Each structure stands twice: as structure tokens, then as C-alpha cells.
Amino acid sequence: MNRFRARVKGVVQGVGFRYFVMRKASNLKLAGYVRNCPDGDVELEAEGDEESLKILIDQLRQGPPLSRVDDLKLEWLEEKRGYKDFGLKW
């Protein structure tokens, strides 16, 4: 599968987590989005080659220096959405 949706729980807002995800995903040539959720989580969708997606998942578990990832919910999805790049979604 070449797309996943993830929800990251912990100290992930106000610590540069979204920009961390954008940088990592862009460097891996992935497309999709990342956004803050009202409950304090961060949600993202990413699509691209499977190996790059797995690398991004490993990086999500670590997060940037000021973050703390307590939980990562991951859902692999069947069909691609056809995102052109990786960006912020509001």
C-alpha cells in the first residue's frame, strides 16, 4: 500500500511538529498534508513509495526535539488521492 493516515498524540502542537513532518515528507518526495486537530493531536496523510512511507513513520515516532510522541495511530489506505506535494492543511 502506498498511502497512510496517521494521528499523533502527545506534546505535538506548539513545538514545530507540523513543520518537522513537512520537511521530512518533502525530503522523502512524499505528498499529502499535515494539520493540527482541535483536541491537541496532529493528523497527517502521506502517499508515495512504500519504503519512504516507512521511513516517515519511524521519524514520526521520534518527532522534533521539543515534542513528545505518546501514541501513533496508523491506518494504511488502498487508493491514492493524487496529492501534488506535501503541505499544511487548516
PyMOL CGO cylinders between C-alpha atoms (Angstrom):
from pymol import cmd
from pymol.cgo import CYLINDER

trace = [
    CYLINDER, 0.00, 0.00, 0.00, 1.23, 3.45, -0.81, 0.3, 1, 1, 1, 1, 1, 1,
    CYLINDER, 1.23, 3.45, -0.81, -0.80, 5.77, 1.43, 0.3, 1, 1, 1, 1, 1, 1,
    CYLINDER, -0.80, 5.77, 1.43, -1.47, 6.10, 5.12, 0.3, 1, 1, 1, 1, 1, 1,
    CYLINDER, -1.47, 6.10, 5.12, -3.32, 8.34, 7.55, 0.3, 1, 1, 1, 1, 1, 1,
    CYLINDER, -3.32, 8.34, 7.55, -1.80, 8.90, 10.97, 0.3, 1, 1, 1, 1, 1, 1,
    CYLINDER, -1.80, 8.90, 10.97, -2.85, 10.57, 14.19, 0.3, 1, 1, 1, 1, 1, 1,
    CYLINDER, -2.85, 10.57, 14.19, -0.07, 11.55, 16.58, 0.3, 1, 1, 1, 1, 1, 1,
    CYLINDER, -0.07, 11.55, 16.58, -0.78, 12.09, 20.28, 0.3, 1, 1, 1, 1, 1, 1,
    CYLINDER, -0.78, 12.09, 20.28, 1.42, 13.73, 22.89, 0.3, 1, 1, 1, 1, 1, 1,
    CYLINDER, 1.42, 13.73, 22.89, 3.15, 17.09, 23.03, 0.3, 1, 1, 1, 1, 1, 1,
    CYLINDER, 3.15, 17.09, 23.03, 2.86, 17.72, 19.30, 0.3, 1, 1, 1, 1, 1, 1,
    CYLINDER, 2.86, 17.72, 19.30, 1.38, 21.22, 18.99, 0.3, 1, 1, 1, 1, 1, 1,
    CYLINDER, 1.38, 21.22, 18.99, 3.40, 24.37, 19.54, 0.3, 1, 1, 1, 1, 1, 1,
    CYLINDER, 3.40, 24.37, 19.54, 6.71, 22.52, 19.15, 0.3, 1, 1, 1, 1, 1, 1,
    CYLINDER, 6.71, 22.52, 19.15, 7.24, 22.63, 15.37, 0.3, 1, 1, 1, 1, 1, 1,
    CYLINDER, 7.24, 22.63, 15.37, 5.84, 19.15, 14.76, 0.3, 1, 1, 1, 1, 1, 1,
    CYLINDER, 5.84, 19.15, 14.76, 3.92, 20.06, 11.58, 0.3, 1, 1, 1, 1, 1, 1,
    CYLINDER, 3.92, 20.06, 11.58, 6.95, 21.75, 10.03, 0.3, 1, 1, 1, 1, 1, 1,
    CYLINDER, 6.95, 21.75, 10.03, 9.11, 18.78, 11.03, 0.3, 1, 1, 1, 1, 1, 1,
    CYLINDER, 9.11, 18.78, 11.03, 6.67, 16.47, 9.21, 0.3, 1, 1, 1, 1, 1, 1,
    CYLINDER, 6.67, 16.47, 9.21, 6.56, 18.75, 6.15, 0.3, 1, 1, 1, 1, 1, 1,
    CYLINDER, 6.56, 18.75, 6.15, 10.36, 18.82, 5.89, 0.3, 1, 1, 1, 1, 1, 1,
    CYLINDER, 10.36, 18.82, 5.89, 10.77, 15.07, 6.33, 0.3, 1, 1, 1, 1, 1, 1,
    CYLINDER, 10.77, 15.07, 6.33, 7.96, 14.20, 3.90, 0.3, 1, 1, 1, 1, 1, 1,
    CYLINDER, 7.96, 14.20, 3.90, 9.21, 16.64, 1.27, 0.3, 1, 1, 1, 1, 1, 1,
    CYLINDER, 9.21, 16.64, 1.27, 12.77, 15.30, 1.55, 0.3, 1, 1, 1, 1, 1, 1,
    CYLINDER, 12.77, 15.30, 1.55, 11.37, 11.79, 1.02, 0.3, 1, 1, 1, 1, 1, 1,
    CYLINDER, 11.37, 11.79, 1.02, 9.42, 13.02, -2.04, 0.3, 1, 1, 1, 1, 1, 1,
    CYLINDER, 9.42, 13.02, -2.04, 6.07, 12.18, -0.42, 0.3, 1, 1, 1, 1, 1, 1,
    CYLINDER, 6.07, 12.18, -0.42, 2.83, 14.06, -0.97, 0.3, 1, 1, 1, 1, 1, 1,
    CYLINDER, 2.83, 14.06, -0.97, -0.08, 14.77, 1.37, 0.3, 1, 1, 1, 1, 1, 1,
    CYLINDER, -0.08, 14.77, 1.37, -0.85, 17.06, 4.28, 0.3, 1, 1, 1, 1, 1, 1,
    CYLINDER, -0.85, 17.06, 4.28, -0.40, 17.63, 7.99, 0.3, 1, 1, 1, 1, 1, 1,
    CYLINDER, -0.40, 17.63, 7.99, -2.68, 19.59, 10.32, 0.3, 1, 1, 1, 1, 1, 1,
    CYLINDER, -2.68, 19.59, 10.32, -3.38, 20.34, 13.96, 0.3, 1, 1, 1, 1, 1, 1,
    CYLINDER, -3.38, 20.34, 13.96, -6.55, 18.84, 15.45, 0.3, 1, 1, 1, 1, 1, 1,
    CYLINDER, -6.55, 18.84, 15.45, -8.75, 20.68, 17.97, 0.3, 1, 1, 1, 1, 1, 1,
    CYLINDER, -8.75, 20.68, 17.97, -8.02, 18.04, 20.64, 0.3, 1, 1, 1, 1, 1, 1,
    CYLINDER, -8.02, 18.04, 20.64, -4.24, 18.66, 20.57, 0.3, 1, 1, 1, 1, 1, 1,
    CYLINDER, -4.24, 18.66, 20.57, -3.31, 15.81, 18.23, 0.3, 1, 1, 1, 1, 1, 1,
    CYLINDER, -3.31, 15.81, 18.23, -1.67, 16.14, 14.82, 0.3, 1, 1, 1, 1, 1, 1,
    CYLINDER, -1.67, 16.14, 14.82, -3.16, 14.35, 11.80, 0.3, 1, 1, 1, 1, 1, 1,
    CYLINDER, -3.16, 14.35, 11.80, -1.48, 13.63, 8.50, 0.3, 1, 1, 1, 1, 1, 1,
    CYLINDER, -1.48, 13.63, 8.50, -1.88, 11.73, 5.28, 0.3, 1, 1, 1, 1, 1, 1,
    CYLINDER, -1.88, 11.73, 5.28, 1.09, 10.75, 3.16, 0.3, 1, 1, 1, 1, 1, 1,
    CYLINDER, 1.09, 10.75, 3.16, 1.44, 8.91, -0.12, 0.3, 1, 1, 1, 1, 1, 1,
    CYLINDER, 1.44, 8.91, -0.12, 4.38, 7.79, -2.18, 0.3, 1, 1, 1, 1, 1, 1,
    CYLINDER, 4.38, 7.79, -2.18, 6.66, 4.77, -2.37, 0.3, 1, 1, 1, 1, 1, 1,
    CYLINDER, 6.66, 4.77, -2.37, 6.31, 2.29, 0.48, 0.3, 1, 1, 1, 1, 1, 1,
    CYLINDER, 6.31, 2.29, 0.48, 9.92, 2.46, 1.69, 0.3, 1, 1, 1, 1, 1, 1,
    CYLINDER, 9.92, 2.46, 1.69, 9.76, 6.26, 2.03, 0.3, 1, 1, 1, 1, 1, 1,
    CYLINDER, 9.76, 6.26, 2.03, 6.47, 5.99, 3.90, 0.3, 1, 1, 1, 1, 1, 1,
    CYLINDER, 6.47, 5.99, 3.90, 8.04, 3.56, 6.37, 0.3, 1, 1, 1, 1, 1, 1,
    CYLINDER, 8.04, 3.56, 6.37, 10.94, 5.95, 6.93, 0.3, 1, 1, 1, 1, 1, 1,
    CYLINDER, 10.94, 5.95, 6.93, 8.49, 8.78, 7.62, 0.3, 1, 1, 1, 1, 1, 1,
    CYLINDER, 8.49, 8.78, 7.62, 6.61, 6.60, 10.12, 0.3, 1, 1, 1, 1, 1, 1,
    CYLINDER, 6.61, 6.60, 10.12, 9.86, 5.96, 12.01, 0.3, 1, 1, 1, 1, 1, 1,
    CYLINDER, 9.86, 5.96, 12.01, 10.54, 9.70, 12.08, 0.3, 1, 1, 1, 1, 1, 1,
    CYLINDER, 10.54, 9.70, 12.08, 7.00, 10.43, 13.31, 0.3, 1, 1, 1, 1, 1, 1,
    CYLINDER, 7.00, 10.43, 13.31, 7.63, 8.20, 16.32, 0.3, 1, 1, 1, 1, 1, 1,
    CYLINDER, 7.63, 8.20, 16.32, 10.63, 10.37, 17.28, 0.3, 1, 1, 1, 1, 1, 1,
    CYLINDER, 10.63, 10.37, 17.28, 9.36, 13.84, 16.35, 0.3, 1, 1, 1, 1, 1, 1,
    CYLINDER, 9.36, 13.84, 16.35, 11.36, 17.06, 16.68, 0.3, 1, 1, 1, 1, 1, 1,
    CYLINDER, 11.36, 17.06, 16.68, 13.42, 17.78, 19.81, 0.3, 1, 1, 1, 1, 1, 1,
    CYLINDER, 13.42, 17.78, 19.81, 10.74, 19.66, 21.82, 0.3, 1, 1, 1, 1, 1, 1,
    CYLINDER, 10.74, 19.66, 21.82, 7.96, 17.18, 21.10, 0.3, 1, 1, 1, 1, 1, 1,
    CYLINDER, 7.96, 17.18, 21.10, 6.92, 14.04, 22.94, 0.3, 1, 1, 1, 1, 1, 1,
    CYLINDER, 6.92, 14.04, 22.94, 5.09, 11.34, 20.98, 0.3, 1, 1, 1, 1, 1, 1,
    CYLINDER, 5.09, 11.34, 20.98, 2.89, 9.26, 23.28, 0.3, 1, 1, 1, 1, 1, 1,
    CYLINDER, 2.89, 9.26, 23.28, 0.92, 7.35, 20.64, 0.3, 1, 1, 1, 1, 1, 1,
    CYLINDER, 0.92, 7.35, 20.64, 0.80, 6.94, 16.87, 0.3, 1, 1, 1, 1, 1, 1,
    CYLINDER, 0.80, 6.94, 16.87, -2.37, 5.56, 15.28, 0.3, 1, 1, 1, 1, 1, 1,
    CYLINDER, -2.37, 5.56, 15.28, -1.73, 4.42, 11.75, 0.3, 1, 1, 1, 1, 1, 1,
    CYLINDER, -1.73, 4.42, 11.75, -4.14, 3.35, 9.02, 0.3, 1, 1, 1, 1, 1, 1,
    CYLINDER, -4.14, 3.35, 9.02, -2.92, 2.06, 5.64, 0.3, 1, 1, 1, 1, 1, 1,
    CYLINDER, -2.92, 2.06, 5.64, -5.25, 3.09, 2.82, 0.3, 1, 1, 1, 1, 1, 1,
    CYLINDER, -5.25, 3.09, 2.82, -5.85, 1.42, -0.51, 0.3, 1, 1, 1, 1, 1, 1,
    CYLINDER, -5.85, 1.42, -0.51, -6.15, 4.14, -3.11, 0.3, 1, 1, 1, 1, 1, 1,
    CYLINDER, -6.15, 4.14, -3.11, -4.03, 7.22, -3.67, 0.3, 1, 1, 1, 1, 1, 1,
    CYLINDER, -4.03, 7.22, -3.67, -5.54, 10.69, -3.51, 0.3, 1, 1, 1, 1, 1, 1,
    CYLINDER, -5.54, 10.69, -3.51, -3.19, 12.18, -6.09, 0.3, 1, 1, 1, 1, 1, 1,
    CYLINDER, -3.19, 12.18, -6.09, -1.67, 14.89, -3.88, 0.3, 1, 1, 1, 1, 1, 1,
    CYLINDER, -1.67, 14.89, -3.88, 0.82, 17.06, -5.79, 0.3, 1, 1, 1, 1, 1, 1,
    CYLINDER, 0.82, 17.06, -5.79, 3.05, 17.99, -2.84, 0.3, 1, 1, 1, 1, 1, 1,
    CYLINDER, 3.05, 17.99, -2.84, 3.15, 17.97, 0.94, 0.3, 1, 1, 1, 1, 1, 1,
    CYLINDER, 3.15, 17.97, 0.94, 1.68, 20.92, 2.81, 0.3, 1, 1, 1, 1, 1, 1,
    CYLINDER, 1.68, 20.92, 2.81, -0.23, 22.31, 5.76, 0.3, 1, 1, 1, 1, 1, 1,
    CYLINDER, -0.23, 22.31, 5.76, -3.95, 21.85, 5.91, 0.3, 1, 1, 1, 1, 1, 1,
    CYLINDER, -3.95, 21.85, 5.91, -6.11, 24.04, 8.14, 0.3, 1, 1, 1, 1, 1, 1,
]
cmd.load_cgo(trace, "trace")
